[in-house]
Amino acid sequence: MKIAVLGWELPPAFAGGLGIHTINLFTIISKIMEVNLYVPDAPGLLSKYPFQVTRINISPGDSNYGKSNDFYESVVKYNDLITTQFKNDISIIHAHDWITFRAGVKLKKMTGRPLVVTVHSTEYDRSGNFNPQRRIMDIEEEGIREADRVIAVSNYTKKIIHEVYGTDNSKIEVIYNGVSSSIYSNMEKNYDNTKRVLYFGRVTPQKGPKFFVEAARKVLTRRKDVIFVVAGTGDQLDEMKNSVRTFGMENNFEFTGFVSESYSLKIYRDSDVFVLPAVSEPFGMTVLESMSTGTPTVISKTTGVGEALSNVLRCDFWDTDKMADYILAILNFRPLREMMGKRGRIEAMNFTWDKAAIKTMGVYNSI
């Protein structure tokens, strides 16, 4: 069986979770099936991967990862170029998120081959439930409607697909992401006298960074020796820095900017608490990564992976009083911190890319 995978990013040239998903999932699947991944050509891509890679050159000098002058137009151009450079000797087309759905639908009609789409997030999620772009929602709706099967990364996402786009639940398969727990599981926690609370992810409305800052302000009224680390970049970064200055918390905050995979190991290891106050998070791989390092974790109730976890503390993303209480409880009570760390590490190991690959291949075989 030959699978044409329509992707957007591939490590080490990647900006988010889709790249991590792609490299881990299709490295395993390519051991069983033939995989040809279509991806924008970008500086930093390796010369060789475990599967075939067809690089699509959108325009000279364009990084193709959302840094062009018009992101939407780059996506449209990329989809058009995929269809002109497509190799037709395939069994199934597998498109990922709206950024490849247009090409997936067109190729299905051109080739007569079945289409699988994976919804990693929806425009509803990415907009933080506020003012979603209609043109992107239209692409999502068409891709989901035309697909033979839809993969959702959580039941939380499945529910959104069903309610927003009217998709029959029988068409949607939930397949959780995995985590490369072996990378993190041998790490020893670095418990020194400095207490660190970590936010790690894109600094955008979807991820709820302003609620992290507000919870930090409430923690610092009761305990002054806590450092809050914001790791990542995004369109709300400057706003968060300004909020920290306004509240006079500069000495208690660190902004790291973009974090490489190797450096992420260090910040997980050095953190006493990980917090993800997402407004709408389809999955949340950083939650599993933090748990794999033995870091106690606090998440919002609107974080998809939380539906399958027991050893986390949950609150509404807007309830910064409870969020602050949870952070302080973990910092102040070592037995709680150690118990959550140990049990969380074991629980995170249940999420493997092998399981995700087997279930994905099951979807292929079903059509």
Helices and strands as residue ranges (DSSP letters): E 2-6, H 17-29, E 34-40, E 52-56, H 71-85, E 92-96, H 98-111, E 115-119, H 123-126, H 134-146, E 149-152, H 155-165, G 169-171, E 172-174, H 181-185, E 195-200, G 205-207, H 209-220, E 226-231, H 237-246, G 250-252, E 253-257, H 261-270, E 273-276, H 285-292, E 297-300, G 304-308, E 313-315, H 320-332, H 334-348, H 353-366
